[in-house]
């Protein structure tokens, strides 16, 4: 029996994913050792293998078949645009991708003016403005605090993840438009889905049941 390999986005998401997997009977005791320097963890008995990766790398590992299954945020899936199947919404880390800025920027969005948009997510921003709103914009990629861009005049608006909106409010910014809902998702490699259909389908089924129960 070949391993089914899982790539988990490092941090809180990996921890929560493993808690859900335990409820399904998918366990990996090795991963609980926080001092471990290992990169790959296995459950020989069940034929499962796990590794932790930077969130932005998870879709790449899955697309190229280095992992059969990945758990990562939908923001990363949309931004990376890899050829993978998105199969289960885990309902973890619910938030929104939004266009935000000072209240006065609302008119520029309404009238489809040429504006500058600062974001960590240039592909999501491009898709939203070009394909959904049909508005020409200049997109500026940033890596740090995106909220700073409209305050110092680098951009009129930003595209960023909004959870509670408190950071925006504290800096005199508001949500102007919603781009999409976000949460953690399970993704699958298309070839693995064919080759290991029975095993992966069972994982999808069990995970869907647990996530639906938790979201009730």
DACOR-V658154 format. One record per run of one state. SS is the DSSP state (H for helix, E for strand, - for the rest). FROM is the first residue (numbers start at 1). TO is the last residue. Records with the same first field share a line. If there is no record, write none. Layout:
SS->FROM-TO, FROM-TO
This chain:
-->1-3, 10-11, 24-28, 33-39, 44-47, 54-54, 64-68, 81-84, 90-94, 102-102, 111-114, 120-121, 133-136, 142-147, 152-156, 163-165, 171-173, 183-183, 189-189, 196-196, 216-216
E->4-9, 40-43, 48-53, 69-73, 85-89, 95-101, 115-119, 137-141, 157-162, 174-182, 184-188
H->12-23, 29-32, 55-63, 74-80, 103-110, 122-132, 148-151, 166-170, 190-195, 197-215
